[in-house]
Amino acid sequence: MLNLEYPLTRAQIGSYRKNGFICLRKVAAASDIAVYRPKIQNAVAKKLNKDSASGETKAYGRYFGQVTNVWQLDAGLQPFIFAKRFARLAAILMGVSGVRLYHDQALFKQAGGRNTPWHQDQFYWPLDTVNTITLWMPLTEAPRESGTMSFAAGSHHEGSLISIAISEDSQTRFEELVADRKYPIKDFSLHAGDATFHAGWTVHSAHANSSDATREVITIIYYADGTRIMDPDNENRKVDMEVFHPGQNAGEVAASPLNPLLYP
Ligand SMILES: O=C(O)CCC(=O)C(=O)O
């Protein structure tokens, strides 16, 4: 199923561009989840155990366990992370002819895990484009109370709204901004294999996990092929440039070996 095209209507594409997010059902089949979920779980368990044994702390540990680029930890995950079915959706929703992988992230929020504060992703990314998008897909049933995402509709049109990293401060400041600007807030209950897509500048957060199971999610982040690396103007962007575009410099087309062309 990963090579089959997912049909998108004009209305869905229009809705994504207007609102800065969309929820699509059955983006991955139950059979795909059955194959790749255990591999993602293994990658997460190995990496998080290793990090806690070495005393390494994760920046987002308060909100979720985060493991980046699972495709590098297990080559058996490449068919899933590199799936043309997913990358094509990213390209069509953004209206670009090709997309590259920025990185993937497994985001496992444990039962009882707190809400993910409001933020804008692109604050972290040294990418000189508005054409960035994240696929966020649960690997299990994901009712709202397990920690699904909330989106501020239309907020992506403004670009950077507050230059701030994800924190209790970003929660307070974006909460005020969302209320002031009266952005409608939308969230979804998802099934395994459903996905939301959101733009890099869409203001978003995620609910706390008040269920009794870990919220298992894989995200895949894409950007338009041909995008250049900007001069990193904050420490996060500098680190991301070094980690996700190794050996590359500002001004170059972002296309390191970690950024394969996934579509077309
Ligand atoms: O999964 C979460 O709790 C937050 C994820 C997020 O903010 C993102 O993928 O952009």
The ligand as a Tripos MOL2 file, in Angstrom:
@<TRIPOS>MOLECULE
LIG
   10     9     1     0     0
SMALL
NO_CHARGES

@<TRIPOS>ATOM
      1 O1          3.3820   15.1040   19.4610 O.co2     1 LIG1
      2 C1          3.4220   16.1110   20.1450 C.2       1 LIG1
      3 O2          3.0830   16.1110   21.3400 O.co2     1 LIG1
      4 C2          3.8690   17.4050   19.5350 C.3       1 LIG1
      5 C3          4.4100   17.2120   18.1640 C.3       1 LIG1
      6 C4          4.6560   18.4630   17.4170 C.2       1 LIG1
      7 O3          4.5570   19.5490   17.9220 O.2       1 LIG1
      8 C5          5.0240   18.3590   15.9930 C.2       1 LIG1
      9 O4          5.1470   17.2400   15.4740 O.co2     1 LIG1
     10 O5          5.1970   19.4100   15.3540 O.co2     1 LIG1
@<TRIPOS>BOND
     1     1     2 2
     2     2     3 1
     3     2     4 1
     4     4     5 1
     5     5     6 1
     6     6     7 2
     7     6     8 1
     8     8     9 2
     9     8    10 1
@<TRIPOS>SUBSTRUCTURE
     1 LIG1         1 GROUP 0 **** ****
